[in-house]
Amino acid sequence: SSEGSGYVYGDGSLTGWINENAYNPFDLNPEAPGNVWSPHRGDAAVYLGQRAATRLAKKGGVDLPEEMMPEHPKMHAASHVPHAQCLKKIQAAMKDPKTEPQARKIYETIGVYMGYAIAQYCEYLPIKNVLILGRVTTGHGGNIMME
């Protein structure tokens, strides 16, 4: 539901810690979406993972109940539950031939965000390999995201 990362030493051995990149600045627009756990706007967590998918669901043509609309207060709370439920609706839309062409744009968009995020992180981290995991990356949508 967010973004974490870890590093290994040059010999491939583990460093013993995981870092939270969810609060890394990604979108510097002062009107960028906020993050419930951070006083900042445009954090990476709202562009990568479940919250990105649910924020884009309406634009992706997914039929959502009022409480899953991006502007609903429930979608700006700390709980991941409504985001997991919304992601299931997105994944169902991906399986429906009538809604798939529009819903796939959600995953295409997150894939673009991910590409830019990795490029941005390479500015200050010596990245050689990236491992992408999480619910958003599963299924056909995840494949689209990786393309």
TORLOTI-998435 format. One record per residue: residue in three letters; x, y, z of N, C-alpha, C in turn; residue number from 1. Coordinates in Angstrom, 2 decimals, always signed. Atoms other than C-alpha are relative to their C-alpha. Example, Ala and Ser with C-alpha at 12.3 -4.5 7.8 and 13.67 -1.06 7.14 Angstrom:
// TORLOTI-998435
  aa     n.x     n.y     n.z    ca.x    ca.y    ca.z     c.x     c.y     c.z   i
 ala   +0.89   -1.19   +0.00  +12.30   -4.50   +7.80   +0.90   +1.20   +0.00   1
 ser   -0.82   -1.19   -0.06  +13.67   -1.06   +7.14   -0.77   +1.09   +0.73   2
This chain:
// TORLOTI-998435
  aa     n.x     n.y     n.z    ca.x    ca.y    ca.z     c.x     c.y     c.z   i
 ser   +0.82   -1.20   +0.00   +0.00   +0.00   +0.00   +0.86   +1.25   +0.00   1
 ser   -0.89   -1.14   -0.05   +3.06   +2.21   +0.06   +1.28   -0.37   -0.74   2
 glu   -1.27   +0.25   +0.67   +6.71   +2.13   -0.91   +1.09   -0.20   +1.02   3
 gly   -1.14   +0.27   -0.86   +9.59   +0.53   +0.92   +1.16   -0.39   -0.88   4
 ser   -1.16   +0.40   +0.78  +13.08   -0.24   -0.19   +1.07   -0.54   +0.93   5
 gly   -1.13   +0.51   -0.76  +16.21   -1.98   +0.95   +1.23   +0.03   -0.87   6
 tyr   -1.25   -0.04   +0.73  +19.80   -2.06   -0.04   +0.80   -1.24   +0.32   7
 val   -0.95   +1.07   -0.25  +22.41   -4.76   -0.37   +1.40   +0.56   -0.25   8
 tyr   -1.38   -0.39   +0.23  +26.16   -4.44   -0.22   +0.44   -0.47   -1.39   9
 gly   -0.51   +0.36   +1.32  +28.22   -4.77   -3.39   +0.16   -1.50   -0.21  10
 asp   -0.16   +1.46   +0.12  +28.81   -8.47   -2.63   -1.33   -0.74   +0.04  11
 gly   +1.33   +0.61   -0.01  +25.02   -9.07   -2.47   -0.53   -0.33   +1.38  12
 ser   +0.47   +0.30   -1.35  +24.80   -9.50   +1.31   -0.93   +1.12   +0.49  13
 leu   +1.00   -0.95   -0.49  +21.93   -7.80   +3.16   +0.59   +0.96   +1.02  14
 thr   -0.45   -1.02   -0.94  +22.48   -4.60   +5.09   -0.68   -0.12   +1.35  15
 gly   +0.71   +0.17   -1.27  +19.91   -5.51   +7.71   -1.05   +1.04   +0.27  16
 trp   +1.05   -0.98   -0.22  +17.50   -2.64   +7.26   -0.83   +0.19   -1.26  17
 ile   +0.88   -0.37   +1.11  +14.60   -1.59   +5.10   -0.30   +1.48   +0.18  18
 asn   +0.23   -1.44   -0.05  +14.02   +2.06   +4.25   -1.39   +0.32   -0.54  19
 glu   +1.33   -0.43   +0.42  +10.70   +3.80   +3.83   +0.17   +1.15   -0.97  20
 asn   -0.09   -1.05   +1.01  +10.61   +5.76   +0.59   -1.34   +0.66   -0.26  21
 ala   +1.34   -0.53   +0.25   +6.92   +6.58   +0.82   -0.05   +1.52   +0.12  22
 tyr   +0.03   -1.44   -0.24   +7.73  +10.10   +1.97   +0.95   +0.78   -0.90  23
 asn   -0.87   -0.70   +0.94  +10.23  +10.88   -0.76   -0.83   +0.94   -0.86  24
 pro   +0.73   -0.90   +0.89   +9.14  +13.93   -2.72   +0.05   -0.53   -1.43  25
 phe   +0.08   +0.50   +1.37   +7.96  +12.86   -6.14   -0.60   +1.06   -0.91  26
 asp   +0.67   -1.04   +0.77   +5.62  +15.58   -7.37   +0.15   +1.31   +0.78  27
 leu   -0.29   -1.25   -0.71   +6.75  +19.09   -6.45   -1.08   +1.06   -0.20  28
 asn   +1.12   -0.93   +0.19   +3.50  +20.75   -7.55   -0.65   +0.28   +1.36  29
 pro   +0.62   -0.30   -1.30   +2.06  +22.59   -4.51   -1.45   -0.49   +0.11  30
 glu   +1.37   +0.53   +0.00   -1.38  +21.24   -5.52   -0.02   -1.53   -0.11  31
 ala   -0.07   +1.46   +0.10   -0.17  +17.60   -5.62   -0.80   -0.63   +1.14  32
 pro   +0.77   +0.68   -1.05   -2.16  +15.04   -3.61   +0.79   -0.10   +1.30  33
 gly   -0.61   +0.12   -1.32   -1.49  +14.89   +0.12   +0.14   -1.45   +0.41  34
 asn   -0.22   +1.32   -0.59   -0.34  +11.91   +2.15   -0.44   +0.07   +1.45  35
 val   +0.56   -0.03   -1.34   -2.20  +11.11   +5.36   +1.06   -0.09   +1.10  36
 trp   -1.04   +0.17   -1.01   +1.04  +10.24   +7.19   +1.09   +1.07   -0.06  37
 ser   -1.06   -0.98   +0.21   +3.04  +13.25   +6.04   -0.61   +1.40   -0.12  38
 pro   +0.51   -1.37   +0.19   +2.63  +17.02   +6.18   +0.24   +0.53   -1.41  39
 his   -0.38   -0.45   +1.34   +3.93  +17.21   +2.61   -0.98   -0.46   -1.06  40
 arg   +0.80   +0.41   +1.15   +2.24  +16.94   -0.75   +0.94   -0.64   -1.03  41
 gly   -0.77   +0.60   +1.08   +3.38  +14.84   -3.70   +0.94   -1.10   +0.41  42
 asp   -0.84   +1.11   -0.44   +4.95  +12.03   -1.67   -0.13   -1.17   -0.96  43
 ala   +0.00   +1.15   +0.90   +5.86   +8.91   -3.64   -1.13   -0.98   +0.29  44
 ala   +1.05   +0.97   -0.38   +3.27   +6.84   -1.72   -1.32   +0.24   -0.72  45
 val   +1.27   -0.26   +0.67   +0.38   +8.56   -3.48   +0.11   -0.15   -1.53  46
 tyr   -0.21   +0.22   +1.43   +1.88   +7.83   -6.91   +0.37   -1.44   -0.32  47
 leu   -0.42   +1.39   +0.19   +3.05   +4.25   -6.41   -0.76   -0.87   +1.00  48
 gly   +0.72   +0.90   -0.90   +0.97   +1.42   -4.96   -1.50   +0.20   -0.02  49
 gln   +1.46   +0.00   -0.09   -2.65   +1.05   -3.89   -0.61   +1.39   -0.05  50
 arg   +0.59   -1.34   -0.06   -3.27   +4.70   -3.16   +0.06   +0.69   -1.36  51
 ala   -0.05   -0.54   +1.36   -2.15   +5.63   -6.65   -1.12   -0.60   -0.84  52
 ala   +1.05   +0.68   +0.77   -4.49   +3.05   -8.14   -1.38   +0.53   +0.37  53
 thr   +1.33   -0.46   -0.40   -7.46   +4.19   -6.09   -0.21   +1.47   -0.35  54
 arg   +0.12   -1.41   +0.38   -6.73   +7.85   -6.81   -0.34   +0.13   -1.48  55
 leu   +0.23   -0.03   +1.44   -6.86   +7.04  -10.54   -1.24   -0.80   -0.43  56
 ala   +1.09   +0.91   +0.37   -9.81   +4.60  -10.43   -1.16   +0.70   -0.69  57
 lys   +1.13   -0.72   +0.61  -12.52   +7.15  -11.23   +0.34   +0.41   -1.43  58
 lys   -0.43   -0.39   +1.34  -10.55   +8.50  -14.19   +0.16   -1.20   -0.91  59
 gly   -0.15   +1.24   +0.77   -9.98   +4.90  -15.27   -1.32   -0.67   -0.30  60
 gly   +1.32   +0.51   +0.36  -13.73   +4.42  -15.66   -0.52   -1.10   +0.89  61
 val   +0.46   +1.05   -0.90  -14.11   +2.07  -12.70   -1.24   +0.49   +0.73  62
 asp   +1.26   -0.32   -0.68  -17.64   +2.05  -11.27   +0.23   -0.12   +1.50  63
 leu   -0.31   -0.04   -1.42  -17.15   +3.10   -7.65   -1.18   +0.52   +0.81  64
 pro   +0.98   -0.60   -0.90  -19.51   +3.67   -4.73   +0.54   +1.34   +0.51  65
 glu   -0.38   -1.35   -0.46  -19.46   +7.19   -3.28   +1.16   -0.03   +1.00  66
 glu   -1.05   +0.02   -1.03  -17.25   +6.17   -0.33   +1.37   -0.42   -0.52  67
 met   -1.30   +0.32   +0.60  -14.49   +5.03   -2.72   +0.45   +1.05   -1.00  68
 met   -0.42   -1.08   +0.90  -14.39   +8.21   -4.75   +1.25   +0.67   +0.58  69
 pro   -1.27   -0.57   -0.48  -10.96   +9.88   -4.55   -0.16   +1.16   +0.98  70
 glu   +0.16   -1.16   -0.87  -12.35  +12.99   -2.86   -0.70   -0.32   +1.32  71
 his   +0.70   +0.37   -1.24  -14.25  +11.08   -0.13   +0.97   -0.04   +1.17  72
 pro   -0.91   -0.01   -1.16  -12.75  +11.59   +3.37   +0.52   -1.38   +0.40  73
 lys   -0.43   +1.36   -0.34  -12.59   +7.82   +3.91   +1.25   -0.41   -0.78  74
 met   -1.15   +0.34   +0.83  -10.06   +7.61   +1.09   +1.25   +0.81   +0.37  75
 his   -1.14   -0.80   -0.47   -7.83  +10.13   +2.88   +0.33   -0.32   +1.45  76
 ala   -0.27   +0.44   -1.37   -7.72   +8.23   +6.18   +1.18   -0.97   +0.00  77
 ala   -1.17   +0.87   -0.13   -4.89   +6.06   +7.49   -0.28   -1.45   -0.37  78
 ser   +0.33   +1.40   +0.27   -6.74   +2.77   +6.92   +0.26   -0.37   -1.46  79
 his   -0.24   +0.52   +1.34   -5.65   +0.71   +3.94   -1.19   -0.80   -0.53  80
 val   +1.12   +0.86   +0.37   -8.92   -1.26   +3.91   -0.79   +0.54   -1.20  81
 pro   +0.77   -0.44   +1.16  -10.92   +0.99   +1.54   +0.82   -0.02   -1.30  82
 his   -0.86   +0.04   +1.18   -7.94   +1.10   -0.83   +0.11   -1.43   -0.53  83
 ala   -0.04   +1.40   +0.42   -7.70   -2.69   -0.89   -1.31   -0.39   -0.68  84
 gln   +1.30   +0.29   +0.61  -11.44   -2.90   -1.64   -0.13   +0.67   -1.36  85
 cys   +0.05   -0.71   +1.27  -11.14   -0.31   -4.39   +0.90   -0.68   -1.03  86
 leu   -0.90   +0.70   +0.91   -8.18   -2.16   -5.90   -0.67   -1.25   -0.57  87
 lys   +0.74   +1.18   +0.49  -10.38   -5.27   -6.15   -0.96   +0.39   -1.12  88
 lys   +0.91   -0.48   +1.05  -12.88   -3.24   -8.19   +0.79   +0.34   -1.28  89
 ile   -0.86   -0.31   +1.15  -10.06   -2.03  -10.45   +0.40   -1.30   -0.70  90
 gln   -0.42   +1.28   +0.58   -8.83   -5.59  -10.94   -1.18   -0.69   -0.70  91
 ala   +1.19   +0.56   +0.66  -12.40   -6.71  -11.75   -0.26   +0.72   -1.32  92
 ala   +0.19   -0.77   +1.24  -12.67   -3.91  -14.33   +1.01   -0.43   -1.06  93
 met   -1.01   +0.47   +0.95   -9.47   -5.23  -15.92   -0.40   -1.32   -0.64  94
 lys   +0.43   +1.30   +0.52  -11.14   -8.63  -16.42   -1.22   +0.11   -0.91  95
 asp   +1.20   -0.20   +0.81  -14.19   -7.16  -18.15   +0.40   +0.64   -1.34  96
 pro   -0.41   -0.56   +1.31  -13.64   -6.63  -21.91   -0.59   +1.38   -0.29  97
 lys   +0.61   -1.32   +0.25  -15.98   -3.60  -21.85   +0.73   +1.11   +0.75  98
 thr   -0.62   -1.05   -0.82  -14.10   -1.74  -19.10   +1.54   -0.05   -0.04  99
 glu   -1.46   +0.16   +0.00  -10.54   -3.04  -19.65   +0.75   +1.11   -0.75 100
 pro   -0.78   -1.03   +0.71   -9.47   -0.46  -22.29   +0.19   +1.29   +0.80 101
 gln   -0.13   -1.22   -0.81  -10.15   +2.45  -19.92   +0.75   -0.30   +1.30 102
 ala   -0.64   +0.34   -1.28   -9.08   +0.67  -16.70   +1.50   -0.22   -0.16 103
 arg   -1.43   +0.25   +0.21   -5.72   -0.31  -18.22   +0.81   +1.29   +0.10 104
 lys   -0.70   -1.29   -0.08   -4.85   +3.41  -18.29   +0.49   +0.28   +1.42 105
 ile   -0.45   -0.13   -1.39   -4.59   +3.26  -14.49   +1.40   -0.60   +0.13 106
 tyr   -1.28   +0.70   -0.10   -1.76   +0.74  -14.75   +1.06   +0.62   -0.90 107
 glu   -0.96   -0.68   +0.87   -0.13   +2.51  -17.69   +0.54   +1.25   +0.70 108
 thr   -0.40   -1.23   -0.70   -0.08   +5.72  -15.64   +0.93   -0.31   +1.16 109
 ile   -0.87   +0.36   -1.13   +1.38   +4.05  -12.54   +1.35   -0.49   -0.52 110
 gly   -1.26   +0.43   +0.59   +4.00   +2.43  -14.78   +0.88   +1.18   -0.39 111
 val   -0.75   -1.21   +0.33   +5.02   +5.87  -16.04   +0.53   +0.64   +1.29 112
 tyr   -0.45   -0.55   -1.28   +5.15   +7.15  -12.45   +1.20   -0.79   +0.52 113
 met   -1.06   +0.85   -0.51   +7.31   +4.18  -11.49   +1.30   +0.24   -0.76 114
 gly   -1.20   -0.28   +0.79   +9.72   +4.81  -14.35   +0.66   +1.30   +0.40 115
 tyr   -0.55   -1.29   -0.42  +10.13   +8.43  -13.37   +0.56   -0.07   +1.42 116
 ala   -0.49   +0.12   -1.38  +10.51   +7.51   -9.68   +1.37   -0.68   +0.03 117
 ile   -1.28   +0.71   +0.02  +13.28   +5.02  -10.40   +1.10   +0.88   -0.59 118
 ala   -0.99   -0.91   +0.59  +15.05   +7.52  -12.65   +0.40   +1.08   +1.00 119
 gln   -0.28   -1.03   -1.00  +14.75  +10.16   -9.93   +0.87   -0.56   +1.13 120
 tyr   -0.79   +0.60   -1.08  +16.10   +7.79   -7.26   +1.44   -0.27   -0.45 121
 cys   -1.35   +0.23   +0.52  +19.07   +7.00   -9.52   +0.86   +1.25   +0.06 122
 glu   -0.76   -1.26   -0.14  +20.06  +10.65   -9.15   +0.83   -0.01   +1.28 123
 tyr   -0.72   -0.04   -1.27  +21.13   +9.97   -5.55   +0.21   -1.37   +0.64 124
 leu   -0.24   +1.35   -0.50  +21.13   +6.17   -5.05   +0.69   -0.82   -1.08 125
 pro   -0.68   +0.83   +1.01  +23.49   +3.72   -6.77   -0.82   -1.28   -0.28 126
 ile   +0.91   +1.11   +0.27  +20.68   +1.47   -8.07   +0.52   -0.85   -1.15 127
 lys   -0.37   +0.94   +1.05  +21.63   -1.63  -10.04   -1.18   -0.89   -0.37 128
 asn   +1.15   +0.88   +0.21  +18.50   -3.79   -9.65   -1.19   +0.53   +0.80 129
 val   +1.23   -0.41   -0.67  +14.90   -3.12   -8.69   -0.93   -1.21   +0.05 130
 leu   +0.97   +1.06   -0.18  +12.44   -5.65   -7.29   -1.34   +0.66   +0.29 131
 ile   +1.32   -0.62   -0.13   +8.79   -4.63   -7.69   -0.97   -1.04   +0.54 132
 leu   +0.95   +0.90   -0.64   +6.22   -6.28   -5.40   -1.27   +0.76   +0.38 133
 gly   +1.20   -0.61   -0.55   +2.72   -5.64   -4.13   -1.25   -0.38   -0.78 134
 arg   +1.29   +0.37   +0.60   -0.96   -6.14   -4.88   -0.27   +0.68   -1.33 135
 val   +0.26   -0.72   +1.25   -1.05   -3.51   -7.61   +0.74   -0.67   -1.17 136
 thr   -0.80   +0.60   +1.06   +1.59   -5.45   -9.54   -0.49   -1.38   -0.42 137
 thr   +0.49   +1.33   +0.34   -0.44   -8.68   -9.67   -0.96   +0.03   -1.18 138
 gly   +0.96   +0.13   +1.09   -2.46   -9.89  -12.61   +0.41   +0.74   -1.26 139
 his   -0.23   -0.64   +1.31   -2.78   -8.42  -16.09   +0.41   +1.46   +0.17 140
 gly   -0.34   -1.41   -0.22   -2.65   -4.85  -14.75   +1.46   +0.19   +0.38 141
 gly   -1.40   -0.08   -0.38   +0.72   -5.48  -13.15   +0.93   -0.18   -1.19 142
 asn   -0.80   +0.19   +1.23   +2.07   -6.74  -16.47   +0.01   +1.27   -0.83 143
 ile   +0.09   -1.27   +0.75   +0.85   -3.55  -18.15   +0.91   +1.04   +0.64 144
 met   -0.82   -0.96   -0.75   +2.54   -1.50  -15.44   +1.47   -0.18   -0.29 145
 met   -1.42   +0.29   +0.20   +5.87   -3.20  -16.08   +0.45   +0.22   -1.44 146
 glu   -0.38   -0.17   +1.40   +5.76   -2.73  -19.87   +0.63   +1.34   -0.28 147
